[in-house]
């Protein structure tokens, strides 16, 4: 998103990894599932079988990432509760 001045505003889930020289966005499992649903919805409107297959594969990949995010979130919660 752009402010009126033309500068980019970072999303709330955008983080800087200090000292590592890269930046990343932390995406929730729900967001990955939404991306998967959007890929499937779009694939239903396409007639080209190769494009459909690519979008279906993307949806499967997003769902896989959602499962990994769920697992990591559970592990982080368990770790926090053990520290308390």
PDB file of N, CA, C and O in Angstrom:
ATOM      1  N   UNK A   1       0.840  -1.175   0.000  1.00  0.00           N
ATOM      2  CA  UNK A   1       0.000   0.000   0.000  1.00  0.00           C
ATOM      3  C   UNK A   1       0.885   1.239   0.000  1.00  0.00           C
ATOM      4  O   UNK A   1       1.985   1.233   0.552  1.00  0.00           O
ATOM      5  N   UNK A   2       0.398   2.279  -0.616  1.00  0.00           N
ATOM      6  CA  UNK A   2       1.181   3.495  -0.691  1.00  0.00           C
ATOM      7  C   UNK A   2       0.509   4.625   0.078  1.00  0.00           C
ATOM      8  O   UNK A   2      -0.705   4.818   0.014  1.00  0.00           O
ATOM      9  N   UNK A   3       1.336   5.359   0.800  1.00  0.00           N
ATOM     10  CA  UNK A   3       0.856   6.591   1.406  1.00  0.00           C
ATOM     11  C   UNK A   3       0.818   7.664   0.333  1.00  0.00           C
ATOM     12  O   UNK A   3       1.353   7.467  -0.758  1.00  0.00           O
ATOM     13  N   UNK A   4       0.206   8.771   0.620  1.00  0.00           N
ATOM     14  CA  UNK A   4       0.140   9.863  -0.351  1.00  0.00           C
ATOM     15  C   UNK A   4       1.518  10.348  -0.770  1.00  0.00           C
ATOM     16  O   UNK A   4       1.703  10.822  -1.891  1.00  0.00           O
ATOM     17  N   UNK A   5       2.486  10.229   0.134  1.00  0.00           N
ATOM     18  CA  UNK A   5       3.840  10.682  -0.184  1.00  0.00           C
ATOM     19  C   UNK A   5       4.542   9.742  -1.159  1.00  0.00           C
ATOM     20  O   UNK A   5       5.612  10.068  -1.671  1.00  0.00           O
ATOM     21  N   UNK A   6       3.949   8.580  -1.418  1.00  0.00           N
ATOM     22  CA  UNK A   6       4.544   7.623  -2.341  1.00  0.00           C
ATOM     23  C   UNK A   6       5.391   6.563  -1.664  1.00  0.00           C
ATOM     24  O   UNK A   6       5.925   5.679  -2.334  1.00  0.00           O
ATOM     25  N   UNK A   7       5.524   6.634  -0.353  1.00  0.00           N
ATOM     26  CA  UNK A   7       6.308   5.615   0.347  1.00  0.00           C
ATOM     27  C   UNK A   7       5.439   4.391   0.594  1.00  0.00           C
ATOM     28  O   UNK A   7       4.216   4.492   0.692  1.00  0.00           O
ATOM     29  N   UNK A   8       6.071   3.262   0.692  1.00  0.00           N
ATOM     30  CA  UNK A   8       5.336   2.024   0.943  1.00  0.00           C
ATOM     31  C   UNK A   8       5.118   1.839   2.432  1.00  0.00           C
ATOM     32  O   UNK A   8       6.016   2.085   3.237  1.00  0.00           O
ATOM     33  N   UNK A   9       3.934   1.409   2.790  1.00  0.00           N
ATOM     34  CA  UNK A   9       3.632   1.073   4.180  1.00  0.00           C
ATOM     35  C   UNK A   9       3.797  -0.435   4.326  1.00  0.00           C
ATOM     36  O   UNK A   9       3.286  -1.203   3.511  1.00  0.00           O
ATOM     37  N   UNK A  10       4.502  -0.847   5.349  1.00  0.00           N
ATOM     38  CA  UNK A  10       4.703  -2.271   5.584  1.00  0.00           C
ATOM     39  C   UNK A  10       3.480  -2.871   6.250  1.00  0.00           C
ATOM     40  O   UNK A  10       2.887  -2.261   7.140  1.00  0.00           O
ATOM     41  N   UNK A  11       3.099  -4.072   5.818  1.00  0.00           N
ATOM     42  CA  UNK A  11       1.995  -4.760   6.501  1.00  0.00           C
ATOM     43  C   UNK A  11       2.374  -5.045   7.948  1.00  0.00           C
ATOM     44  O   UNK A  11       3.557  -5.079   8.289  1.00  0.00           O
ATOM     45  N   UNK A  12       1.381  -5.248   8.789  1.00  0.00           N
ATOM     46  CA  UNK A  12       1.621  -5.496  10.215  1.00  0.00           C
ATOM     47  C   UNK A  12       2.443  -6.762  10.438  1.00  0.00           C
ATOM     48  O   UNK A  12       3.166  -6.860  11.430  1.00  0.00           O
ATOM     49  N   UNK A  13       2.344  -7.725   9.534  1.00  0.00           N
ATOM     50  CA  UNK A  13       3.046  -8.990   9.724  1.00  0.00           C
ATOM     51  C   UNK A  13       4.414  -9.008   9.052  1.00  0.00           C
ATOM     52  O   UNK A  13       5.018 -10.072   8.919  1.00  0.00           O
ATOM     53  N   UNK A  14       4.910  -7.855   8.630  1.00  0.00           N
ATOM     54  CA  UNK A  14       6.221  -7.744   7.999  1.00  0.00           C
ATOM     55  C   UNK A  14       7.268  -7.543   9.078  1.00  0.00           C
ATOM     56  O   UNK A  14       7.133  -6.654   9.919  1.00  0.00           O
ATOM     57  N   UNK A  15       8.298  -8.352   9.060  1.00  0.00           N
ATOM     58  CA  UNK A  15       9.334  -8.219  10.088  1.00  0.00           C
ATOM     59  C   UNK A  15      10.703  -8.118   9.428  1.00  0.00           C
ATOM     60  O   UNK A  15      10.931  -8.670   8.352  1.00  0.00           O
ATOM     61  N   UNK A  16      11.602  -7.409  10.084  1.00  0.00           N
ATOM     62  CA  UNK A  16      12.996  -7.346   9.671  1.00  0.00           C
ATOM     63  C   UNK A  16      13.776  -8.353  10.495  1.00  0.00           C
ATOM     64  O   UNK A  16      13.603  -8.437  11.711  1.00  0.00           O
ATOM     65  N   UNK A  17      14.613  -9.097   9.849  1.00  0.00           N
ATOM     66  CA  UNK A  17      15.508 -10.002  10.556  1.00  0.00           C
ATOM     67  C   UNK A  17      16.832  -9.251  10.677  1.00  0.00           C
ATOM     68  O   UNK A  17      17.613  -9.199   9.727  1.00  0.00           O
ATOM     69  N   UNK A  18      17.074  -8.684  11.827  1.00  0.00           N
ATOM     70  CA  UNK A  18      18.235  -7.835  12.032  1.00  0.00           C
ATOM     71  C   UNK A  18      19.504  -8.686  12.035  1.00  0.00           C
ATOM     72  O   UNK A  18      19.585  -9.713  12.708  1.00  0.00           O
ATOM     73  N   UNK A  19      20.481  -8.235  11.271  1.00  0.00           N
ATOM     74  CA  UNK A  19      21.760  -8.912  11.222  1.00  0.00           C
ATOM     75  C   UNK A  19      21.830 -10.045  10.220  1.00  0.00           C
ATOM     76  O   UNK A  19      22.914 -10.563   9.950  1.00  0.00           O
ATOM     77  N   UNK A  20      20.712 -10.435   9.672  1.00  0.00           N
ATOM     78  CA  UNK A  20      20.705 -11.534   8.715  1.00  0.00           C
ATOM     79  C   UNK A  20      20.665 -11.044   7.270  1.00  0.00           C
ATOM     80  O   UNK A  20      20.928 -11.815   6.346  1.00  0.00           O
ATOM     81  N   UNK A  21      20.339  -9.773   7.070  1.00  0.00           N
ATOM     82  CA  UNK A  21      20.361  -9.219   5.720  1.00  0.00           C
ATOM     83  C   UNK A  21      19.149  -9.552   4.871  1.00  0.00           C
ATOM     84  O   UNK A  21      19.205  -9.430   3.648  1.00  0.00           O
ATOM     85  N   UNK A  22      18.062  -9.967   5.486  1.00  0.00           N
ATOM     86  CA  UNK A  22      16.850 -10.204   4.707  1.00  0.00           C
ATOM     87  C   UNK A  22      15.624  -9.824   5.511  1.00  0.00           C
ATOM     88  O   UNK A  22      15.695  -9.612   6.722  1.00  0.00           O
ATOM     89  N   UNK A  23      14.508  -9.744   4.824  1.00  0.00           N
ATOM     90  CA  UNK A  23      13.235  -9.395   5.453  1.00  0.00           C
ATOM     91  C   UNK A  23      12.210 -10.444   5.044  1.00  0.00           C
ATOM     92  O   UNK A  23      12.343 -11.075   3.996  1.00  0.00           O
ATOM     93  N   UNK A  24      11.200 -10.625   5.866  1.00  0.00           N
ATOM     94  CA  UNK A  24      10.162 -11.589   5.524  1.00  0.00           C
ATOM     95  C   UNK A  24       8.835 -11.159   6.130  1.00  0.00           C
ATOM     96  O   UNK A  24       8.774 -10.265   6.974  1.00  0.00           O
ATOM     97  N   UNK A  25       7.788 -11.812   5.683  1.00  0.00           N
ATOM     98  CA  UNK A  25       6.456 -11.588   6.241  1.00  0.00           C
ATOM     99  C   UNK A  25       6.029 -12.869   6.938  1.00  0.00           C
ATOM    100  O   UNK A  25       6.215 -13.970   6.419  1.00  0.00           O
ATOM    101  N   UNK A  26       5.463 -12.710   8.106  1.00  0.00           N
ATOM    102  CA  UNK A  26       4.918 -13.855   8.820  1.00  0.00           C
ATOM    103  C   UNK A  26       3.457 -13.970   8.406  1.00  0.00           C
ATOM    104  O   UNK A  26       2.659 -13.063   8.640  1.00  0.00           O
ATOM    105  N   UNK A  27       3.124 -15.082   7.799  1.00  0.00           N
ATOM    106  CA  UNK A  27       1.772 -15.297   7.289  1.00  0.00           C
ATOM    107  C   UNK A  27       1.081 -16.324   8.168  1.00  0.00           C
ATOM    108  O   UNK A  27       1.656 -17.365   8.488  1.00  0.00           O
ATOM    109  N   UNK A  28      -0.144 -16.033   8.557  1.00  0.00           N
ATOM    110  CA  UNK A  28      -0.888 -16.956   9.421  1.00  0.00           C
ATOM    111  C   UNK A  28      -1.423 -18.135   8.615  1.00  0.00           C
ATOM    112  O   UNK A  28      -1.525 -18.081   7.389  1.00  0.00           O
ATOM    113  N   UNK A  29      -1.760 -19.194   9.330  1.00  0.00           N
ATOM    114  CA  UNK A  29      -2.347 -20.367   8.690  1.00  0.00           C
ATOM    115  C   UNK A  29      -3.653 -19.989   7.990  1.00  0.00           C
ATOM    116  O   UNK A  29      -3.945 -20.489   6.904  1.00  0.00           O
ATOM    117  N   UNK A  30      -4.429 -19.113   8.609  1.00  0.00           N
ATOM    118  CA  UNK A  30      -5.698 -18.686   7.999  1.00  0.00           C
ATOM    119  C   UNK A  30      -5.460 -17.959   6.680  1.00  0.00           C
ATOM    120  O   UNK A  30      -6.216 -18.130   5.724  1.00  0.00           O
ATOM    121  N   UNK A  31      -4.396 -17.142   6.633  1.00  0.00           N
ATOM    122  CA  UNK A  31      -4.087 -16.440   5.389  1.00  0.00           C
ATOM    123  C   UNK A  31      -3.671 -17.425   4.299  1.00  0.00           C
ATOM    124  O   UNK A  31      -4.080 -17.284   3.146  1.00  0.00           O
ATOM    125  N   UNK A  32      -2.858 -18.423   4.658  1.00  0.00           N
ATOM    126  CA  UNK A  32      -2.481 -19.440   3.671  1.00  0.00           C
ATOM    127  C   UNK A  32      -3.714 -20.169   3.150  1.00  0.00           C
ATOM    128  O   UNK A  32      -3.818 -20.448   1.955  1.00  0.00           O
ATOM    129  N   UNK A  33      -4.648 -20.476   4.048  1.00  0.00           N
ATOM    130  CA  UNK A  33      -5.869 -21.163   3.611  1.00  0.00           C
ATOM    131  C   UNK A  33      -6.712 -20.271   2.697  1.00  0.00           C
ATOM    132  O   UNK A  33      -7.347 -20.757   1.761  1.00  0.00           O
ATOM    133  N   UNK A  34      -6.713 -18.983   2.968  1.00  0.00           N
ATOM    134  CA  UNK A  34      -7.436 -18.039   2.109  1.00  0.00           C
ATOM    135  C   UNK A  34      -6.798 -18.004   0.722  1.00  0.00           C
ATOM    136  O   UNK A  34      -7.503 -17.992  -0.287  1.00  0.00           O
ATOM    137  N   UNK A  35      -5.468 -17.989   0.672  1.00  0.00           N
ATOM    138  CA  UNK A  35      -4.771 -18.006  -0.621  1.00  0.00           C
ATOM    139  C   UNK A  35      -5.114 -19.275  -1.387  1.00  0.00           C
ATOM    140  O   UNK A  35      -5.319 -19.236  -2.600  1.00  0.00           O
ATOM    141  N   UNK A  36      -5.175 -20.405  -0.677  1.00  0.00           N
ATOM    142  CA  UNK A  36      -5.523 -21.671  -1.324  1.00  0.00           C
ATOM    143  C   UNK A  36      -6.934 -21.608  -1.904  1.00  0.00           C
ATOM    144  O   UNK A  36      -7.170 -22.051  -3.028  1.00  0.00           O
ATOM    145  N   UNK A  37      -7.855 -21.064  -1.142  1.00  0.00           N
ATOM    146  CA  UNK A  37      -9.239 -20.944  -1.620  1.00  0.00           C
ATOM    147  C   UNK A  37      -9.317 -20.044  -2.847  1.00  0.00           C
ATOM    148  O   UNK A  37     -10.075 -20.324  -3.776  1.00  0.00           O
ATOM    149  N   UNK A  38      -8.544 -18.976  -2.856  1.00  0.00           N
ATOM    150  CA  UNK A  38      -8.536 -18.068  -4.006  1.00  0.00           C
ATOM    151  C   UNK A  38      -7.973 -18.763  -5.243  1.00  0.00           C
ATOM    152  O   UNK A  38      -8.474 -18.566  -6.350  1.00  0.00           O
ATOM    153  N   UNK A  39      -6.935 -19.574  -5.058  1.00  0.00           N
ATOM    154  CA  UNK A  39      -6.374 -20.320  -6.185  1.00  0.00           C
ATOM    155  C   UNK A  39      -7.405 -21.285  -6.759  1.00  0.00           C
ATOM    156  O   UNK A  39      -7.560 -21.383  -7.976  1.00  0.00           O
ATOM    157  N   UNK A  40      -8.108 -21.996  -5.882  1.00  0.00           N
ATOM    158  CA  UNK A  40      -9.120 -22.945  -6.358  1.00  0.00           C
ATOM    159  C   UNK A  40     -10.272 -22.228  -7.052  1.00  0.00           C
ATOM    160  O   UNK A  40     -10.774 -22.692  -8.075  1.00  0.00           O
ATOM    161  N   UNK A  41     -10.684 -21.104  -6.494  1.00  0.00           N
ATOM    162  CA  UNK A  41     -11.767 -20.338  -7.113  1.00  0.00           C
ATOM    163  C   UNK A  41     -11.371 -19.869  -8.517  1.00  0.00           C
ATOM    164  O   UNK A  41     -12.157 -19.950  -9.461  1.00  0.00           O
ATOM    165  N   UNK A  42     -10.159 -19.389  -8.625  1.00  0.00           N
ATOM    166  CA  UNK A  42      -9.684 -18.931  -9.926  1.00  0.00           C
ATOM    167  C   UNK A  42      -9.552 -20.091 -10.901  1.00  0.00           C
ATOM    168  O   UNK A  42      -9.871 -19.947 -12.082  1.00  0.00           O
ATOM    169  N   UNK A  43      -9.088 -21.228 -10.424  1.00  0.00           N
ATOM    170  CA  UNK A  43      -8.908 -22.388 -11.306  1.00  0.00           C
ATOM    171  C   UNK A  43     -10.234 -22.849 -11.914  1.00  0.00           C
ATOM    172  O   UNK A  43     -10.266 -23.361 -13.034  1.00  0.00           O
ATOM    173  N   UNK A  44     -11.318 -22.666 -11.174  1.00  0.00           N
ATOM    174  CA  UNK A  44     -12.630 -23.073 -11.675  1.00  0.00           C
ATOM    175  C   UNK A  44     -13.090 -22.218 -12.849  1.00  0.00           C
ATOM    176  O   UNK A  44     -13.939 -22.641 -13.634  1.00  0.00           O
ATOM    177  N   UNK A  45     -12.537 -21.033 -12.968  1.00  0.00           N
ATOM    178  CA  UNK A  45     -12.956 -20.115 -14.037  1.00  0.00           C
ATOM    179  C   UNK A  45     -12.074 -20.203 -15.282  1.00  0.00           C
ATOM    180  O   UNK A  45     -12.351 -19.543 -16.284  1.00  0.00           O
ATOM    181  N   UNK A  46     -11.026 -21.004 -15.226  1.00  0.00           N
ATOM    182  CA  UNK A  46     -10.106 -21.102 -16.354  1.00  0.00           C
ATOM    183  C   UNK A  46     -10.440 -22.284 -17.237  1.00  0.00           C
ATOM    184  O   UNK A  46     -10.962 -23.295 -16.765  1.00  0.00           O
ATOM    185  N   UNK A  47     -10.141 -22.159 -18.508  1.00  0.00           N
ATOM    186  CA  UNK A  47     -10.385 -23.260 -19.434  1.00  0.00           C
ATOM    187  C   UNK A  47      -9.103 -24.015 -19.777  1.00  0.00           C
ATOM    188  O   UNK A  47      -9.165 -25.180 -20.170  1.00  0.00           O
ATOM    189  N   UNK A  48      -7.948 -23.375 -19.635  1.00  0.00           N
ATOM    190  CA  UNK A  48      -6.682 -24.016 -19.968  1.00  0.00           C
ATOM    191  C   UNK A  48      -6.317 -25.031 -18.882  1.00  0.00           C
ATOM    192  O   UNK A  48      -6.144 -24.658 -17.722  1.00  0.00           O
ATOM    193  N   UNK A  49      -6.198 -26.315 -19.252  1.00  0.00           N
ATOM    194  CA  UNK A  49      -5.924 -27.356 -18.258  1.00  0.00           C
ATOM    195  C   UNK A  49      -4.580 -27.173 -17.532  1.00  0.00           C
ATOM    196  O   UNK A  49      -4.470 -27.493 -16.349  1.00  0.00           O
ATOM    197  N   UNK A  50      -3.572 -26.665 -18.229  1.00  0.00           N
ATOM    198  CA  UNK A  50      -2.272 -26.457 -17.584  1.00  0.00           C
ATOM    199  C   UNK A  50      -2.350 -25.350 -16.534  1.00  0.00           C
ATOM    200  O   UNK A  50      -1.768 -25.467 -15.456  1.00  0.00           O
ATOM    201  N   UNK A  51      -3.067 -24.282 -16.853  1.00  0.00           N
ATOM    202  CA  UNK A  51      -3.243 -23.199 -15.882  1.00  0.00           C
ATOM    203  C   UNK A  51      -4.033 -23.678 -14.670  1.00  0.00           C
ATOM    204  O   UNK A  51      -3.709 -23.340 -13.531  1.00  0.00           O
ATOM    205  N   UNK A  52      -5.083 -24.475 -14.931  1.00  0.00           N
ATOM    206  CA  UNK A  52      -5.876 -25.036 -13.835  1.00  0.00           C
ATOM    207  C   UNK A  52      -4.993 -25.886 -12.925  1.00  0.00           C
ATOM    208  O   UNK A  52      -5.052 -25.770 -11.701  1.00  0.00           O
ATOM    209  N   UNK A  53      -4.174 -26.742 -13.540  1.00  0.00           N
ATOM    210  CA  UNK A  53      -3.304 -27.635 -12.768  1.00  0.00           C
ATOM    211  C   UNK A  53      -2.306 -26.838 -11.934  1.00  0.00           C
ATOM    212  O   UNK A  53      -2.029 -27.195 -10.789  1.00  0.00           O
ATOM    213  N   UNK A  54      -1.767 -25.764 -12.499  1.00  0.00           N
ATOM    214  CA  UNK A  54      -0.817 -24.935 -11.739  1.00  0.00           C
ATOM    215  C   UNK A  54      -1.490 -24.319 -10.517  1.00  0.00           C
ATOM    216  O   UNK A  54      -0.922 -24.320  -9.425  1.00  0.00           O
ATOM    217  N   UNK A  55      -2.691 -23.799 -10.698  1.00  0.00           N
ATOM    218  CA  UNK A  55      -3.405 -23.178  -9.582  1.00  0.00           C
ATOM    219  C   UNK A  55      -3.799 -24.208  -8.519  1.00  0.00           C
ATOM    220  O   UNK A  55      -3.751 -23.920  -7.323  1.00  0.00           O
ATOM    221  N   UNK A  56      -4.179 -25.381  -8.950  1.00  0.00           N
ATOM    222  CA  UNK A  56      -4.520 -26.439  -7.990  1.00  0.00           C
ATOM    223  C   UNK A  56      -3.280 -26.842  -7.204  1.00  0.00           C
ATOM    224  O   UNK A  56      -3.362 -27.075  -5.998  1.00  0.00           O
ATOM    225  N   UNK A  57      -2.126 -26.927  -7.878  1.00  0.00           N
ATOM    226  CA  UNK A  57      -0.877 -27.239  -7.181  1.00  0.00           C
ATOM    227  C   UNK A  57      -0.521 -26.120  -6.202  1.00  0.00           C
ATOM    228  O   UNK A  57      -0.067 -26.390  -5.090  1.00  0.00           O
ATOM    229  N   UNK A  58      -0.723 -24.881  -6.607  1.00  0.00           N
ATOM    230  CA  UNK A  58      -0.467 -23.758  -5.704  1.00  0.00           C
ATOM    231  C   UNK A  58      -1.358 -23.850  -4.468  1.00  0.00           C
ATOM    232  O   UNK A  58      -0.906 -23.610  -3.348  1.00  0.00           O
ATOM    233  N   UNK A  59      -2.628 -24.199  -4.681  1.00  0.00           N
ATOM    234  CA  UNK A  59      -3.554 -24.342  -3.553  1.00  0.00           C
ATOM    235  C   UNK A  59      -3.068 -25.421  -2.598  1.00  0.00           C
ATOM    236  O   UNK A  59      -3.100 -25.239  -1.381  1.00  0.00           O
ATOM    237  N   UNK A  60      -2.616 -26.547  -3.147  1.00  0.00           N
ATOM    238  CA  UNK A  60      -2.099 -27.621  -2.297  1.00  0.00           C
ATOM    239  C   UNK A  60      -0.865 -27.166  -1.522  1.00  0.00           C
ATOM    240  O   UNK A  60      -0.693 -27.508  -0.352  1.00  0.00           O
ATOM    241  N   UNK A  61      -0.013 -26.395  -2.188  1.00  0.00           N
ATOM    242  CA  UNK A  61       1.186 -25.884  -1.511  1.00  0.00           C
ATOM    243  C   UNK A  61       0.810 -24.924  -0.383  1.00  0.00           C
ATOM    244  O   UNK A  61       1.399 -24.971   0.697  1.00  0.00           O
ATOM    245  N   UNK A  62      -0.171 -24.052  -0.634  1.00  0.00           N
ATOM    246  CA  UNK A  62      -0.615 -23.131   0.412  1.00  0.00           C
ATOM    247  C   UNK A  62      -1.199 -23.891   1.593  1.00  0.00           C
ATOM    248  O   UNK A  62      -0.962 -23.520   2.743  1.00  0.00           O
ATOM    249  N   UNK A  63      -1.963 -24.954   1.327  1.00  0.00           N
ATOM    250  CA  UNK A  63      -2.516 -25.749   2.424  1.00  0.00           C
ATOM    251  C   UNK A  63      -1.420 -26.449   3.221  1.00  0.00           C
ATOM    252  O   UNK A  63      -1.516 -26.577   4.442  1.00  0.00           O
ATOM    253  N   UNK A  64      -0.393 -26.895   2.533  1.00  0.00           N
ATOM    254  CA  UNK A  64       0.755 -27.501   3.211  1.00  0.00           C
ATOM    255  C   UNK A  64       1.448 -26.478   4.114  1.00  0.00           C
ATOM    256  O   UNK A  64       1.838 -26.797   5.237  1.00  0.00           O
ATOM    257  N   UNK A  65       1.599 -25.256   3.619  1.00  0.00           N
ATOM    258  CA  UNK A  65       2.204 -24.205   4.435  1.00  0.00           C
ATOM    259  C   UNK A  65       1.327 -23.859   5.636  1.00  0.00           C
ATOM    260  O   UNK A  65       1.842 -23.542   6.708  1.00  0.00           O
ATOM    261  N   UNK A  66       0.008 -23.920   5.462  1.00  0.00           N
ATOM    262  CA  UNK A  66      -0.912 -23.655   6.577  1.00  0.00           C
ATOM    263  C   UNK A  66      -0.721 -24.703   7.672  1.00  0.00           C
ATOM    264  O   UNK A  66      -0.687 -24.371   8.857  1.00  0.00           O
ATOM    265  N   UNK A  67      -0.597 -25.963   7.271  1.00  0.00           N
ATOM    266  CA  UNK A  67      -0.375 -27.026   8.257  1.00  0.00           C
ATOM    267  C   UNK A  67       0.940 -26.813   9.006  1.00  0.00           C
ATOM    268  O   UNK A  67       1.003 -27.004  10.221  1.00  0.00           O
ATOM    269  N   UNK A  68       1.983 -26.421   8.285  1.00  0.00           N
ATOM    270  CA  UNK A  68       3.272 -26.156   8.931  1.00  0.00           C
ATOM    271  C   UNK A  68       3.170 -24.981   9.901  1.00  0.00           C
ATOM    272  O   UNK A  68       3.743 -25.017  10.989  1.00  0.00           O
ATOM    273  N   UNK A  69       2.440 -23.940   9.503  1.00  0.00           N
ATOM    274  CA  UNK A  69       2.259 -22.769  10.364  1.00  0.00           C
ATOM    275  C   UNK A  69       1.490 -23.174  11.612  1.00  0.00           C
ATOM    276  O   UNK A  69       1.833 -22.740  12.712  1.00  0.00           O
ATOM    277  N   UNK A  70       0.454 -24.000  11.466  1.00  0.00           N
ATOM    278  CA  UNK A  70      -0.292 -24.488  12.634  1.00  0.00           C
ATOM    279  C   UNK A  70       0.635 -25.232  13.587  1.00  0.00           C
ATOM    280  O   UNK A  70       0.595 -25.015  14.798  1.00  0.00           O
ATOM    281  N   UNK A  71       1.466 -26.107  13.037  1.00  0.00           N
ATOM    282  CA  UNK A  71       2.397 -26.879  13.861  1.00  0.00           C
ATOM    283  C   UNK A  71       3.363 -25.962  14.591  1.00  0.00           C
ATOM    284  O   UNK A  71       3.597 -26.125  15.789  1.00  0.00           O
ATOM    285  N   UNK A  72       3.933 -24.984  13.862  1.00  0.00           N
ATOM    286  CA  UNK A  72       4.882 -24.060  14.490  1.00  0.00           C
ATOM    287  C   UNK A  72       4.205 -23.215  15.563  1.00  0.00           C
ATOM    288  O   UNK A  72       4.793 -22.952  16.612  1.00  0.00           O
ATOM    289  N   UNK A  73       2.985 -22.794  15.308  1.00  0.00           N
ATOM    290  CA  UNK A  73       2.255 -21.999  16.301  1.00  0.00           C
ATOM    291  C   UNK A  73       2.010 -22.803  17.563  1.00  0.00           C
ATOM    292  O   UNK A  73       2.156 -22.280  18.667  1.00  0.00           O
ATOM    293  N   UNK A  74       1.637 -24.071  17.416  1.00  0.00           N
ATOM    294  CA  UNK A  74       1.428 -24.935  18.592  1.00  0.00           C
ATOM    295  C   UNK A  74       2.736 -25.119  19.354  1.00  0.00           C
ATOM    296  O   UNK A  74       2.755 -25.070  20.584  1.00  0.00           O
ATOM    297  N   UNK A  75       3.823 -25.330  18.626  1.00  0.00           N
ATOM    298  CA  UNK A  75       5.125 -25.529  19.275  1.00  0.00           C
ATOM    299  C   UNK A  75       5.545 -24.267  20.025  1.00  0.00           C
ATOM    300  O   UNK A  75       6.078 -24.351  21.131  1.00  0.00           O
ATOM    301  N   UNK A  76       5.308 -23.102  19.430  1.00  0.00           N
ATOM    302  CA  UNK A  76       5.656 -21.837  20.093  1.00  0.00           C
ATOM    303  C   UNK A  76       4.828 -21.643  21.362  1.00  0.00           C
ATOM    304  O   UNK A  76       5.355 -21.186  22.377  1.00  0.00           O
ATOM    305  N   UNK A  77       3.543 -21.984  21.319  1.00  0.00           N
ATOM    306  CA  UNK A  77       2.693 -21.864  22.504  1.00  0.00           C
ATOM    307  C   UNK A  77       3.161 -22.795  23.611  1.00  0.00           C
ATOM    308  O   UNK A  77       3.210 -22.408  24.778  1.00  0.00           O
ATOM    309  N   UNK A  78       3.505 -24.024  23.240  1.00  0.00           N
ATOM    310  CA  UNK A  78       3.996 -24.982  24.229  1.00  0.00           C
ATOM    311  C   UNK A  78       5.296 -24.495  24.859  1.00  0.00           C
ATOM    312  O   UNK A  78       5.498 -24.614  26.067  1.00  0.00           O
ATOM    313  N   UNK A  79       6.174 -23.946  24.023  1.00  0.00           N
ATOM    314  CA  UNK A  79       7.444 -23.444  24.547  1.00  0.00           C
ATOM    315  C   UNK A  79       7.240 -22.288  25.512  1.00  0.00           C
ATOM    316  O   UNK A  79       7.895 -22.212  26.551  1.00  0.00           O
ATOM    317  N   UNK A  80       6.318 -21.381  25.161  1.00  0.00           N
ATOM    318  CA  UNK A  80       6.018 -20.255  26.062  1.00  0.00           C
ATOM    319  C   UNK A  80       5.432 -20.737  27.379  1.00  0.00           C
ATOM    320  O   UNK A  80       5.782 -20.228  28.443  1.00  0.00           O
ATOM    321  N   UNK A  81       4.533 -21.728  27.308  1.00  0.00           N
ATOM    322  CA  UNK A  81       3.907 -22.212  28.541  1.00  0.00           C
ATOM    323  C   UNK A  81       4.911 -22.934  29.433  1.00  0.00           C
ATOM    324  O   UNK A  81       4.767 -22.928  30.655  1.00  0.00           O
ATOM    325  N   UNK A  82       5.916 -23.548  28.843  1.00  0.00           N
ATOM    326  CA  UNK A  82       6.943 -24.227  29.633  1.00  0.00           C
ATOM    327  C   UNK A  82       7.856 -23.232  30.333  1.00  0.00           C
ATOM    328  O   UNK A  82       8.419 -23.545  31.382  1.00  0.00           O
ATOM    329  N   UNK A  83       8.010 -22.044  29.772  1.00  0.00           N
ATOM    330  CA  UNK A  83       8.858 -21.022  30.368  1.00  0.00           C
ATOM    331  C   UNK A  83       8.175 -20.320  31.534  1.00  0.00           C
ATOM    332  O   UNK A  83       8.843 -19.746  32.393  1.00  0.00           O
ATOM    333  N   UNK A  84       6.854 -20.364  31.567  1.00  0.00           N
ATOM    334  CA  UNK A  84       6.096 -19.674  32.623  1.00  0.00           C
ATOM    335  C   UNK A  84       6.070 -20.435  33.910  1.00  0.00           C
ATOM    336  O   UNK A  84       5.472 -19.978  34.885  1.00  0.00           O
TER     337      UNK A  84
END
